[in-house]
Amino acid sequence: MREKLHIIPHNHKVARADRENLNKHRAFVIWFTGLSGSGKSTLAGALENKLYQHGYHTYILDGDNVRSGLNSDLDFSEASRKENIRRIAEVAGLMVDAGLIVLSAFISPHRSERQRVKETVGPENYVEVFVNCPLDECEKRDVKGLYQKARKGEISNFTGISSPFEEPDNPDVVVPTHQLSVEAGVDVIWKKIESKLK
């Protein structure tokens, strides 16, 4: 740990505010949380498309995509899942500093992990979207066939089956994807973030 004493961050001339001015919009994180199959990635993709069409600079951080590269060394143990979210929070924070609107779609099942993300990127830069879809509906969709494997015991620590999901206490936005179309869900989020885009 003594080696950390020699880490001294460098202050560069171009700051986040400069990048935001160049992009002509504020930077922040939109964090999508919910069960597997709830529609997080679909919703994030549709929202990014709308933001892009309006000229905003964005980037999506998505669970499987990040685990295919940056976090490919992690398994699905409790410790690795926490480390997965910790790294993503740090990357999201860097992207906010780069002046981007970051859309992060991760199950992130624990309130403590989401709170840590919020603290890492800054509460003023964090919008939590609870993609609320009942477990039975997510299982019916089972887009990737994961629930079936989890029920057979082929996947351990699977959120909603053998591992808990803690619903957000006070999310900024709730999108019930079993009741709303993707377009309607995007509209709900857009109304919430519209003031932050200016």
Secondary structure, DSSP 4 states (H G I P E B T S, - for coil): -GGGGG------SS-HHHHHHHHTS--EEEEEE--TTSSHHHHHHHHHHHHHHTT--EEEEEHHHHHTTTTTT--SSHHHHHHHHHHHHHHHHHHHHTTPEEEEE-----HHHHHHHHHHH-GGGEEEEEEE--HHHHHHH-TTSHHHHHHTTSSSS-BTTTB-----SS-SEEEETTTS-HHHHHHHHHHHHGGGG-
